[in-house]
Amino acid sequence: MKRKVGIIGGGAAGMMAAITAARQGAEVTVLEGNDRVGRKILSTGNGKCNLGNRKLDLEEYYTGNSRRLEECLKRFGTEDTVSFFQGIGLMLKEKNGYLYPACEQASAVLDVLRFELSALGIKVANGCKVGRILPGPEGGQIRVESGDETYSFDCVVVACGGAAAPRTGSDGSGFRLAEQIGHKLVPSVPALVQLRCSEPYLKAISGIRADAAVRVWDNGRCIANERGELQLTDYGISGIPVFQLSRQVNYILRRQREVEITVDFLPDYGREEYEALQAGRKLLQNDRTVEAFFTGMLHKKLMLQFMKMAGLKPGEPVEKADASALDKVYRLCREWRVHVNGHNSYDNAQVCAGGVPLDQLTEDLESLMAPGVFFAGEILDVDGKCGGYNLQWAWTSGYLAGKAAADGNQIPRCKQRGI
Ligand SMILES: Cc1cc2nc3c(=O)[nH]c(=O)nc-3n(C[C@H](O)[C@H](O)[C@H](O)COP(=O)(O)OP(=O)(O)OC[C@H]3O[C@@H](n4cnc5c(N)ncnc54)[C@H](O)[C@@H]3O)c2cc1C
C-alpha cells in the first residue's frame, strides 16, 4: 500500500515536499487555495527568482532555534538545491553567490517544478482552501477539510506560507491551522518591508537614492546596522538596508516603543578624514553662498533640507553664516536621525517573521502535538535576509518534511512529546 501524503499549500515549500514525497513512493495530493500553484515564486527576485545563495551564512537567518535550523540546512543545503534544480532541467547562474535561473525568469523555476509534479503523477487540487486539520490517533488517518470536502491522508505537510504578500495566497490561514492542532506561535510581524517615519519634511526629499550606513537604536543602544542603497520615500525609508533591518524594528514597534534610525550618507569617511574634508572645503570655498558651499556633497534636495534644519539660508554668504549651523549640516550628513512609527503592511512585505517554533517539531519537522502533521516553509519561525535565504529555507524544509512524511518510520518517533 502506498502511503497517502497530503500537502496543504502549493508554494515553493509545498511543491518541494510533494516532489520529494512522491519520489519516495508516496501517493501525493497537493491542496492549493489559489487557482494555480506557485504564484508567489513568479514575483520573487524582481521576476528573476533568487532561489538560493552559495555564500549562505547562518547569521543571516532569524529563528528561535538556530541549532535546529543549522541541522536542517546541513541535511539539505545550497548544493542540494543546485543538484535538485539541475536534476529537473533548470540551468542556473550565479552572481556574487546569489543563484538565479540562467534565463533570469522566475516563471522557469515554477515551470520546472510544475512539470516535475506532473511527471510524478502528483494530484493537484486547485481552489482547495483548507480550513481544518483533524488529526486521528497516533498512526491513524488525518482528515483535512476544505469547504464541504474531506480528504484523508496518512500524513500531511502544512506549507501554507506566512502572512506576507496575501495576494499570492499566503493570508495567515496556515497559522490558524497550526493553532487548531495545539501549536503556540511566535507572534508574526512583516519583514523585508518599508518603514514609515514621523518626520514632517519627508515629501521634500522623497525619491532620493543614496549609498548609506543605516543603524537601528533601541533605548540608546545600536542593535543592528546595514549598508546599501537607501531610498527615501514620502512616508519613510526603503531599500535593501531598510528591508534587512525591518524585522528587528517591527518587533520593537510591536512592543509599542518608538525606534530611532540614524543614517550616515558618507560611510566611507573615517572621523579624521571627514574633519580634513570640512577644513579643506572651508579654505577653498569660503567666498560662496551657503548653497554653493555645500553643493556636490550629497543630493541637492537633501542638502537643502539639511540647511533648512540647521537654520541656514541657501543664499546667504558662507563667511557670514553661523559656524555651528554649518557644523550641524556636516553632522546631519553623517547622522541624520529619523523616528520610525510604523511599517508598511503585509501587502508590501516579502516575508513574515515568526510562526510555528522549531522547538515544537521533531528534527524531521513533524508536529510534537499532532503526529503525522509536518510543517515546511515560511509558516515556520524562520526568516532570512534578502539574497535567496527564504527560498532556500522553503526548499530545505520542504525536502525534509516531504521525505519524512513519505517514510512511515517517522510516526512512532513522535513519542517525544510533552514540551
Ligand atoms: C515580492 C517578493 C519577492 C521575493 N523574492 C525572494 C527572492 O528573490 N529570494 C528568496 O529567497 N525569497 C524571496 N521571497 C520570499 C519567498 O518567496 C518566500 O519565503 C517563499 O516563497 C515561501 O514559500 P512557502 O512555500 O513557505 O510559502 P508561499 O510561497 O507563500 O506558498 C504558500 C502556498 O499555500 C497556499 N495556501 C495558503 N493557505 C492555504 C490554505 N489554508 N489551504 C490551501 N492552500 C493554502 C497559498 O495559496 C500558497 O500557494 C520573496 C517574496 C516576495 C513576496
The ligand as an SDF file (V2000), in Angstrom:
LIG
                    3D

 53 58  0  0  0  0  0  0  0  0999 V2000
    7.8290   40.1420   -3.8000 C   0  0  0  0  0  0  0  0  0  0  0  0
    8.6120   39.0060   -3.1670 C   0  0  0  0  0  0  0  0  0  0  0  0
    9.8970   38.7520   -3.5970 C   0  0  0  0  0  0  0  0  0  0  0  0
   10.6270   37.7120   -3.0100 C   0  0  0  0  0  0  0  0  0  0  0  0
   11.8760   37.4410   -3.5090 N   0  0  0  0  0  0  0  0  0  0  0  0
   12.5850   36.4180   -2.9680 C   0  0  0  0  0  0  0  0  0  0  0  0
   13.8350   36.0420   -3.5360 C   0  0  0  0  0  0  0  0  0  0  0  0
   14.2660   36.5420   -4.5940 O   0  0  0  0  0  0  0  0  0  0  0  0
   14.5470   35.0600   -2.8950 N   0  0  0  0  0  0  0  0  0  0  0  0
   14.0740   34.4340   -1.7700 C   0  0  0  0  0  0  0  0  0  0  0  0
   14.7690   33.5700   -1.2320 O   0  0  0  0  0  0  0  0  0  0  0  0
   12.8680   34.7370   -1.2540 N   0  0  0  0  0  0  0  0  0  0  0  0
   12.1100   35.6930   -1.8380 C   0  0  0  0  0  0  0  0  0  0  0  0
   10.8680   35.9680   -1.3300 N   0  0  0  0  0  0  0  0  0  0  0  0
   10.3610   35.1530   -0.1910 C   0  0  0  0  0  0  0  0  0  0  0  0
    9.9220   33.7730   -0.6940 C   0  0  0  0  0  0  0  0  0  0  0  0
    9.1880   33.9110   -1.8860 O   0  0  0  0  0  0  0  0  0  0  0  0
    9.0720   33.0410    0.3500 C   0  0  0  0  0  0  0  0  0  0  0  0
    9.7620   32.9910    1.5780 O   0  0  0  0  0  0  0  0  0  0  0  0
    8.7380   31.6270   -0.0940 C   0  0  0  0  0  0  0  0  0  0  0  0
    8.0540   31.6430   -1.3380 O   0  0  0  0  0  0  0  0  0  0  0  0
    7.8720   30.9190    0.9490 C   0  0  0  0  0  0  0  0  0  0  0  0
    7.4730   29.6930    0.4250 O   0  0  0  0  0  0  0  0  0  0  0  0
    6.2670   28.8850    1.0920 P   0  0  0  0  0  0  0  0  0  0  0  0
    6.0150   27.7340    0.1970 O   0  0  0  0  0  0  0  0  0  0  0  0
    6.5490   28.6470    2.5100 O   0  0  0  0  0  0  0  0  0  0  0  0
    5.0260   29.8670    1.0520 O   0  0  0  0  0  0  0  0  0  0  0  0
    4.2180   30.5220   -0.2120 P   0  0  0  0  0  0  0  0  0  0  0  0
    5.1330   30.6700   -1.3730 O   0  0  0  0  0  0  0  0  0  0  0  0
    3.5820   31.7120    0.3510 O   0  0  0  0  0  0  0  0  0  0  0  0
    3.1690   29.4010   -0.5630 O   0  0  0  0  0  0  0  0  0  0  0  0
    2.0990   29.0640    0.2710 C   0  0  0  0  0  0  0  0  0  0  0  0
    1.0010   28.4700   -0.5790 C   0  0  0  0  0  0  0  0  0  0  0  0
   -0.0140   27.9640    0.2720 O   0  0  0  0  0  0  0  0  0  0  0  0
   -1.2890   28.3300   -0.2190 C   0  0  0  0  0  0  0  0  0  0  0  0
   -2.2170   28.3870    0.9290 N   0  0  0  0  0  0  0  0  0  0  0  0
   -2.1910   29.2580    1.9590 C   0  0  0  0  0  0  0  0  0  0  0  0
   -3.1440   28.9440    2.8440 N   0  0  0  0  0  0  0  0  0  0  0  0
   -3.7670   27.8490    2.3670 C   0  0  0  0  0  0  0  0  0  0  0  0
   -4.8340   27.0630    2.8580 C   0  0  0  0  0  0  0  0  0  0  0  0
   -5.4420   27.3120    4.0080 N   0  0  0  0  0  0  0  0  0  0  0  0
   -5.2320   25.9920    2.1050 N   0  0  0  0  0  0  0  0  0  0  0  0
   -4.6310   25.6840    0.9250 C   0  0  0  0  0  0  0  0  0  0  0  0
   -3.6110   26.4220    0.4300 N   0  0  0  0  0  0  0  0  0  0  0  0
   -3.1780   27.4770    1.1430 C   0  0  0  0  0  0  0  0  0  0  0  0
   -1.0610   29.6720   -0.8860 C   0  0  0  0  0  0  0  0  0  0  0  0
   -2.0490   29.9500   -1.8410 O   0  0  0  0  0  0  0  0  0  0  0  0
    0.3350   29.4850   -1.4810 C   0  0  0  0  0  0  0  0  0  0  0  0
    0.2760   28.9660   -2.7890 O   0  0  0  0  0  0  0  0  0  0  0  0
   10.0920   36.9570   -1.9330 C   0  0  0  0  0  0  0  0  0  0  0  0
    8.7800   37.2220   -1.5130 C   0  0  0  0  0  0  0  0  0  0  0  0
    8.0390   38.2170   -2.1310 C   0  0  0  0  0  0  0  0  0  0  0  0
    6.6140   38.4670   -1.6790 C   0  0  0  0  0  0  0  0  0  0  0  0
  1  2  1  0
  2  3  1  0
  2 52  2  0
  3  4  2  0
  4  5  1  0
  4 50  1  0
  5  6  2  0
  6  7  1  0
  6 13  1  0
  7  8  2  0
  7  9  1  0
  9 10  1  0
 10 11  2  0
 10 12  1  0
 12 13  2  0
 13 14  1  0
 14 15  1  0
 14 50  1  0
 15 16  1  0
 16 17  1  0
 16 18  1  0
 18 19  1  0
 18 20  1  0
 20 21  1  0
 20 22  1  0
 22 23  1  0
 23 24  1  0
 24 25  2  0
 24 26  1  0
 24 27  1  0
 27 28  1  0
 28 29  2  0
 28 30  1  0
 28 31  1  0
 31 32  1  0
 32 33  1  0
 33 34  1  0
 33 48  1  0
 34 35  1  0
 35 36  1  0
 35 46  1  0
 36 37  1  0
 36 45  1  0
 37 38  2  0
 38 39  1  0
 39 40  1  0
 39 45  2  0
 40 41  1  0
 40 42  2  0
 42 43  1  0
 43 44  2  0
 44 45  1  0
 46 47  1  0
 46 48  1  0
 48 49  1  0
 50 51  2  0
 51 52  1  0
 52 53  1  0
M  END
$$$$
